Amino acid sequence: MKKMGKMLCASSRKEKLLLYFSYILNFFLIATIIMIVYALRMGTRELSGSDADQADMMSSAMILVVLIIIVFFLWLIAMELKGLYDSRARFNWNVRLMGFPNRKLTVLYLMELLYMQPVSIGAGLALGEIVYHAYALRTGESLLWIRPQVIAGALALHLGMLLATVFLIGAKQGKRSVISELRGSGKQKKKRLPGLVIQGAVALGVFLTVHFCCVGFQSMLDPVNGLIACQAIKLLYYVVIIFAFDPAMCLAFKIAEGIGKLTGAYHFQLALKLQESFWGRFKIMCFLFLFSGSLFCGLYSLYASARLAGGSLAEQNIHYQSYVFSEKLLERTDSQAADTAFQTLRYRALDGDGNRIWVTGIDGAYLRSFETLFEVPLTEEGYDSQADVLDPENLADDSYLVKALDDADFDGIILPEDFGGLREGDILTLDFDGTDVSFRAYTGSLGNDWGRADAYVSLAYLEKQLGLEDCCNLTFYLENAGAPKQEEGALIQTKEEICRESYTQAVKSTENIELVVWMILICSIMAVGTCLVMSCSDNRALLACLQGMGTGRRALVKIFAIQAVWNILWVVLPVIGMTTVFTKALAYATLNPSNYAISGFDISPVRFGLLFAVWFAIYMAVQLFLIGKETKQGRCVELLRK
C-alpha cells in the first residue's frame, strides 16, 4: 500500500499544481492573518479607554473575517480534491473492483496529501514571513516576525482542515456505487417537484420568520437595539437564498427556455440545456459569486460608509472655517467681533485612569453660530438605548444648556460618545497641568471631528477654576480670511482639513481588515478559475460532441459566453441585496446608527460593476483558452474515440 501511495503521488502532476498552490496560499493566509490579529491583541495591552475598546472591536472583526476565509478556503480545497478524485475515476473504479475497500482508498489520498505538505508548508511559511515582516515595518508593529506559537497554531489548523476534508470527500465518494458509475447511471438526478416545493416552503418560512422578528424587535425594544437586532436578523436571508436557489432557478430555466423557443434563439437554448445538465457546477459557481461578492463588497462598503459618515458630519455641522491653536497662552483681545471669531481655552486633560481627553471651553454663542452638536444621553455603553437615534436632538435647541454655558458655576461636561463608563450626573475629575477640576457628566455628543474627540465645558467655569480670565490658546473663525498670524508653533487647521481628517480617521486601523478584504477578492477570483479548470474534463467531451455535430468555433464561443452571462446575471440582485444587509448589520453593530442618519451608506454600483466584470473576464479567459486548445484539427476525433 505504501508503494502504491508513492506511485499515486508521482502521478497527476498537472492536476496537483492547483492543490500545491492552494495549500501554500492556505497556510500563508492562516499564519499571516492570525499573526496580525495576535499583534493587534498584544498592542491593546498598552491602550486604555476608547482606544482599547476600538482596538478590541477591530481584532474581533479580524477574527470573524479569519474564520470566514478559513471556511472559504476549505470549500475551495474540497472542490479541488473532489476534482482530483474525479479525474482518477478509472483508477478508483479498478482498485475498488479488485476488492480495495473505500477506507484504504481514502488513506491513499491522505498519504498523498501528507507527502505534499512539507513543500507547501515551507513555501507558505516563507511567503508569510516576508509579507508579515513588510506589513510590520510599514505599520510600526513591535513584533516583526511570525511567532512560533502562531506558526504551531496555523499548522494545526491547516492540517486539521485538510484531514477533515479528505475524510469527508472519501466518505461521500465511497457511497457511490462502482457498478452504477460504470453503467452511467451514477449521474446526479434532476430535482423532483416535491423536493423543490419543500425547499421553496422552507425558504418562504425563513423569510416570514425574519420579517415578523424584525417587526417584533422594533416594537418591543428601544429604537437603537431594535434597529441593530433587526439588521442582524436579516443576515438569515443567506439561508433564504440557499433554500430558494433550486426552485427559483428551475422556474427561471423554464421561463428562459420558453422565451428562447419563441424567439428562435438556438444558441441561447443550447447554452441553457448545457448549463442545466451541469447543475451542480452551476450551483457552486452561483454560490461562490454570491458569498464572496457580498462579503467583499459588504466589508468594503462598511468602511467606506463609516468614512462617508465622518466627512458628512463634519461638513454639515461645523460652521467655522478655520481655527488656530497655540501651545502657549495668549492674552485675549477684544478687537475681534463676537460674530466672526470665538476665543477660548483648550487643554488635553488627564483623568484618574490615565486616559487623556481634549477639553474645550464654549458658551451659548458658540452653540448658536460655530458648531451644531447632537446629543447622545450617557450610559455605561456610551449612549442611551432609549434615545431616538434616527432623529437626534440638537444641543443648540436646548435653551437650558445655552444659558447654562454662560454661567461660571455650571460644572457640566459634554463628553464624546466613545467616552463610556459615565452616566448623567457622575463626577469626573480631570488634571489640567497639575490643577484638578471636577465636572458633572451632563450629556454626550456625536463627534463632528472624528480625527479628535472633544469634550465641551462652560468657558466661564473653566476660566474660574484655572484662574485664567482674559486668556486663550484657541480661536475659531467663521471666515477663513483675515485670521491673524500667530506665534511660531501654533496649529492652524481649516474646515476642509478637518473634514478630510474626519473622513480618513473615521475608522482607525482599518488597513488590517481592508488587507483581508482584498485577500477575499483574490480568493474568489482564484476559486472561479479553479472551478473552471477542474471542470475541463467535462467541457472537453462536450466540445468534442459539439464539434462532431458541426458546431463552429464562433458558435462555441457564443454558447460559452451566454453561459458566463447566465451564471453572473442571476447573482447580481442577490449580491447587491445581501451587500446592503451585510453592510448595515455590521455598521449598526460597530457605530451608533445616528452617524449614518445624514450620510447614508456607500453602496457604490461601480464597485459591483467592476467585480462582475473581473469575474466575467476570468470566466471567459479560461473558457476561450479551453476552446482554442480543444478545437485544434483532429482533437475532437481523439476525444470521441476514448
Summary of the structure (lengths in Angstrom):
residues: 642
radius of gyration: 31.6
end to end distance: 29.4
largest distance: 102.5
contacts: 2018
relative contact order: 0.12
helix: 67%
strand: 11%
